[in-house]
Amino acid sequence: MFVEKGYDATGLTELASRIGLLKGSLYHYIATKDDLLFAIIDHVHRTSLSNMVDWQPADGSVHLKIRMFIKVMSPTSPTTSCSARCSCMTFGPSARPAGR
């Protein structure tokens, strides 16, 4: 929902409803909307780092390691594109520099 509507426009009541919880039940798992967003971004970054370490060849040329790094971090990688979307929505369209 953060990606769809933006961070500021997403309310916890609507978010709880979307995942099938009451708002009070959601607060059992998170203290604030900021905490939820942080947990999402933290999970994506940890997953990306883990994947990068797992996919890096133990042996191999520098060129092979660079190619693997680029492949893992490419915008078409599911974890990378999710990370980019989460990072962009953290700041929202109004915080982006003009012309981008």
Secondary structure, 3 states (H helix, E strand, C coil): CHHHHCCCCCCHHHHHHHHCCCHHHHHHHCCCHHHHHHHHHHHHHHHHHHHHHHHCCCCCCHHHHHHHHHHHHCCCCHHHHHHHHHHHHHHCHHHCCCCC
